[in-house]
Amino acid sequence: MAIKKVFVIGAGTMGNGIAQVSAQAGYDVTMSDIKDEFIQKGMAAIEKSLDRMVKKEIIQESEKTAIVARIKTTTDNKDAKDADMVIEAAPEILDLKKNIFKQLDGICRPDAILATNTSSLPIGEIAAATAKPERVIGIHFMNPVPVMKGVEVIPARQTSAETLEASKEYVKKIGKEPCEARDYAGFIVSRLVDALMNEAFWCVMDGNKPEEVDKAVKLCLNHPMGPLELCDLAGADVVLHGLETMYEEFGERLMPAPLLKNMVRSGDLGRKTGRGFYDHTQK
Ligand SMILES: NC(=O)c1ccc[n+]([C@@H]2O[C@H](COP(=O)([O-])OP(=O)(O)OC[C@H]3O[C@@H](n4cnc5c(N)ncnc54)[C@H](O)[C@@H]3O)[C@@H](O)[C@H]2O)c1
């Protein structure tokens, strides 16, 4: 099936990025949210991102105008009725996503692909909430969407080969590279990054200094950011929640390190509370 119309649910951090890259690739895009103010904020983020591209001479002003013109907005998900592909980027709450997919069942054409941008929730369970689970798939973009090249594509057990192929085609058409992952907690990316962060917590518990752990990972493994800096950026509570999900799925080998739990209990969540592995109060 040729995909022409893409409907993005949610105009937040991920949704507006997905709408932007889809419009850049020439798709007719509709971006929805529950309130007009969220849509305005999403459109402003798209304009700002495109302005940066104009400034860097990656695109011209006329292209920016054409890209923005390809994005329609709505507060009614019923407007997904003629979409070829829906990409849901609503908050990471399983019941909310299942309800959205159930609702889409009654709205979308029977051959439309229904994708979720979840970072960790089970695609199979979201698919099971619909009458046509074979057309449901995970398409997990990375943040910031316009910058990151890799996109995880996660077929559930129920997903058809056609849905998988069409989804990979879409990812390639927007200039990104699909990485096919299996439908287990954290897929590939979240699972590996959580494992790295968790081992870094144990390194600190073993007496290593946080700055030395981060320096070693950046300079010896060539990562752009150290795992403890990343934890401070994401928030220790968010990281603990992710690790608890992995622990439930994979058992002891992804058991959250006691130091992380201790930090969350003490409110040392990272940048958002001013203190995590580092002091952020002076910045
Ligand atoms: N932020 C990240 O770094 C990141 C990275 C990869 C994946 N994700 C995943 O992407 C999804 C979205 O995350 P985000 O950071 O963009 O969240 P966000 O909170 O920035 O945006 C979510 C938006 O969805 C809207 N929304 C809620 N219910 C809706 C509905 N029924 N219809 C239309 N819009 C609705 C909200 O009003 C909000 O504007 C989550 O599943 C998250 O786990 C996030």
The ligand as an SDF file (V2000), in Angstrom:
LIG
                    3D

 44 48  0  0  0  0  0  0  0  0999 V2000
   10.3400   12.4300   24.8880 N   0  0  0  0  0  0  0  0  0  0  0  0
   11.1960   11.4840   24.4980 C   0  0  0  0  0  0  0  0  0  0  0  0
   12.4230   11.6260   24.6110 O   0  0  0  0  0  0  0  0  0  0  0  0
   10.6590   10.2150   23.8610 C   0  0  0  0  0  0  0  0  0  0  0  0
   11.5240    9.4360   23.0650 C   0  0  0  0  0  0  0  0  0  0  0  0
   11.0090    8.2940   22.4180 C   0  0  0  0  0  0  0  0  0  0  0  0
    9.6790    7.9260   22.6020 C   0  0  0  0  0  0  0  0  0  0  0  0
    8.8630    8.6930   23.4340 N   0  0  0  0  0  0  0  0  0  0  0  0
    7.4540    8.2770   23.5730 C   0  0  0  0  0  0  0  0  0  0  0  0
    6.6530    9.1030   22.7450 O   0  0  0  0  0  0  0  0  0  0  0  0
    5.3580    9.2730   23.3350 C   0  0  0  0  0  0  0  0  0  0  0  0
    5.0790   10.7610   23.4880 C   0  0  0  0  0  0  0  0  0  0  0  0
    6.0810   11.3430   24.2930 O   0  0  0  0  0  0  0  0  0  0  0  0
    6.3320   12.9150   24.3200 P   0  0  0  0  0  0  0  0  0  0  0  0
    7.5950   13.1140   25.0810 O   0  0  0  0  0  0  0  0  0  0  0  0
    6.1500   13.5040   22.9790 O   0  0  0  0  0  0  0  0  0  0  0  0
    5.0860   13.3770   25.2530 O   0  0  0  0  0  0  0  0  0  0  0  0
    4.4630   14.8480   25.4030 P   0  0  0  0  0  0  0  0  0  0  0  0
    3.8360   14.8580   26.7560 O   0  0  0  0  0  0  0  0  0  0  0  0
    5.4740   15.8920   25.0640 O   0  0  0  0  0  0  0  0  0  0  0  0
    3.3130   14.8830   24.2910 O   0  0  0  0  0  0  0  0  0  0  0  0
    2.1750   14.0710   24.3140 C   0  0  0  0  0  0  0  0  0  0  0  0
    1.0130   14.8690   23.7200 C   0  0  0  0  0  0  0  0  0  0  0  0
   -0.0610   13.9620   23.4630 O   0  0  0  0  0  0  0  0  0  0  0  0
   -1.2590   14.6840   23.7040 C   0  0  0  0  0  0  0  0  0  0  0  0
   -2.4070   13.7530   23.8290 N   0  0  0  0  0  0  0  0  0  0  0  0
   -2.8140   13.0560   24.9070 C   0  0  0  0  0  0  0  0  0  0  0  0
   -3.9190   12.3250   24.5960 N   0  0  0  0  0  0  0  0  0  0  0  0
   -4.2090   12.5690   23.2960 C   0  0  0  0  0  0  0  0  0  0  0  0
   -5.2390   12.1400   22.3940 C   0  0  0  0  0  0  0  0  0  0  0  0
   -6.2000   11.2910   22.7930 N   0  0  0  0  0  0  0  0  0  0  0  0
   -5.2300   12.5880   21.1200 N   0  0  0  0  0  0  0  0  0  0  0  0
   -4.2790   13.4590   20.7110 C   0  0  0  0  0  0  0  0  0  0  0  0
   -3.2800   13.9110   21.5220 N   0  0  0  0  0  0  0  0  0  0  0  0
   -3.2510   13.4790   22.7910 C   0  0  0  0  0  0  0  0  0  0  0  0
   -0.9440   15.4960   24.9490 C   0  0  0  0  0  0  0  0  0  0  0  0
   -1.8460   16.5800   25.1370 O   0  0  0  0  0  0  0  0  0  0  0  0
    0.4880   15.9610   24.6650 C   0  0  0  0  0  0  0  0  0  0  0  0
    0.5370   17.2120   24.0080 O   0  0  0  0  0  0  0  0  0  0  0  0
    5.4020    8.4910   24.6440 C   0  0  0  0  0  0  0  0  0  0  0  0
    4.8770    7.2140   24.4350 O   0  0  0  0  0  0  0  0  0  0  0  0
    6.8900    8.4360   24.9690 C   0  0  0  0  0  0  0  0  0  0  0  0
    7.2440    7.3250   25.7820 O   0  0  0  0  0  0  0  0  0  0  0  0
    9.3150    9.8290   24.0320 C   0  0  0  0  0  0  0  0  0  0  0  0
  1  2  1  0
  2  3  2  0
  2  4  1  0
  4  5  1  0
  4 44  2  0
  5  6  2  0
  6  7  1  0
  7  8  2  0
  8  9  1  0
  8 44  1  0
  9 10  1  0
  9 42  1  0
 10 11  1  0
 11 12  1  0
 11 40  1  0
 12 13  1  0
 13 14  1  0
 14 15  2  0
 14 16  1  0
 14 17  1  0
 17 18  1  0
 18 19  2  0
 18 20  1  0
 18 21  1  0
 21 22  1  0
 22 23  1  0
 23 24  1  0
 23 38  1  0
 24 25  1  0
 25 26  1  0
 25 36  1  0
 26 27  1  0
 26 35  1  0
 27 28  2  0
 28 29  1  0
 29 30  1  0
 29 35  2  0
 30 31  1  0
 30 32  2  0
 32 33  1  0
 33 34  2  0
 34 35  1  0
 36 37  1  0
 36 38  1  0
 38 39  1  0
 40 41  1  0
 40 42  1  0
 42 43  1  0
M  CHG  2   8   1  16  -1
M  END
$$$$
